[in-house]
Amino acid sequence: MSIKKKIINGKLKCALCLEFSLLENFPKDKYSSTGYYSYCKACAKDRTSKEYRKRKNSPEYLAGRMKSSIKSRFGISIEEYLNKKAASKICEICKNPFKSSFDKQLDHCHGTGKLRGILCAKCNKALGLINDDINLLKAAITYLESYK
């Protein structure tokens, strides 16, 4: 839902509580078209509260975010993703067993979005750090072999 930010009679409508309030009740935002955040200071305070963080990190909230993220990014259902993740016992690169479910990471091509497999966090990060560049990886192998 998109709420247009518009100043009316020196007041702005908060995107969270939907109340019109004086501009002094909104944090300033130099990147916003109005110069103010879209939520009032009271709501901003609530957003940073423990209750908000707890709600935002709840399993239900995270499951909903993960479901929509997996579907939109990779075009597969959450069930397909969880099945693929559950079936993977070892990293497809280093062949080491996964330390935990958090260690299992979905590897994909950043250019096409196509899924490649499930990797451990270290191997997935290594591919990301070299930008999936095969020539760079070959150069790294040559470099390491020259010091054997």
N, C-alpha and C positions, 0 to 999 in steps of 0.2 A: 504494500500500500504506500503510495507516494503522497506526501502532504507538501503542497507548495508553501515555501516560506515567503510570507509577505508581511511587511510592517503596515499595520493599520492603526492610525491615530496614536502613534508612538508605542504600540503594543505588538507583540508577536505571539503566535499560537505555538505552544509546546507540542512537539511530536509525540511525547509519551503520555502526558496527563490531559492533553487537548484543551488546556485552559489558556485564555489570552492573558498575558501579563506584561508589565512594563519592561522595556528593554534592559533596564538596570538589573532585572532578575534573570538575565541570560548571560552565560559566559561569552566573552568575545571570541570570535573566530575569523582570523584574517583571510582565510581561504573561502569563506562562505560568501555568497552573493549579497547577503544582508549584513554581513560583518558580525553575526552572532551564531552560536550553536543552535541546533534545531530543538534542543530541550532546555528547560529552565534549570536554574541552579539547584532547586530542591530535587528534581528528577535526576540531575547529574550526580548529586550526592548519593541518591538511592542506587544509581547504577554502579557506584564504586563500593557499596556496602557489602558486608559479608553475606547477607541474605541473597543479594543479586548474584554474586560470584558463585554461591552455593547452587542457586537455581540454574545458572548458566552452565555449571559443570555437572548437573544431574544426569544420570544415565539416559533418562527420557529425552532431554534436550539434545544431548550429544548424539543419540541414536538417530533422531530426526535430522540433524545436520549432516551426519555421516551418510544417511540414506540418500538425501538429495545430492550431496557432493559426489558420491560414487556414481550415481546415475547420470548426473550432468557431465562429469569429467570423463568417464570411461564408457558410458553407454551400457553398463551391466547393472543388474539388480543387486541389492544388498545381499540377497541369498546366494547369488553366484559368487560374489566377492568373499563372503564368509566361508562358503564351501571350498573355494580355491585356497583360501588362507588355512583352513583346517586340514586340508589334504597335504599341505606342504610341511614336511618334517625337517628338511635341511635346506640351506641356502643353495641356490642354483649356480653360484659362482665358486664360493670357497668350500662348499660341501659340508660345512660345520652345522651341527644341529642348532636350532634356534634356542636361545636362552629363555625367552618368554614370548607371549603373544605380541608384546609391544616391539619385540625385535623383528617380527615378520613385517616386511614393508613391500607394498605393491610397486613394482618397477614398471615404468611406462616410458614410451618415447615422447619427449616433449614437443617434437615436431608434428607428429601425427596423432598423439594421444593414445596410440595402440598399446595395449597391455603386453608386457613381455614375460613377467613371472613374479615370484615372491623371493625377495632377497633379504639377507640380514641387514641391519642398519648400517654397518660399516661398509659393506659392498655397495649398497645403494647410494650411500654418501660419496663413496669413491667415484662412482660413475657420474654423479652430479657434479663433483668438483672438476672433472675433466670435460664437462659439457657433452658427455656421450660421444666424444671425438675419438674414433678408432685410431687415427694417425698419432694423436697425442698419447694414447695408451701404448701403441707400438714403440714410440720414442721413449716412454718410461720404462718399458721392458728392456729395450736396448741399453738404456742407461744403467739399469740394475745389473744386467748381465755383464756389462763392462767392468763391474767391480767385484765379480765373483772370484 
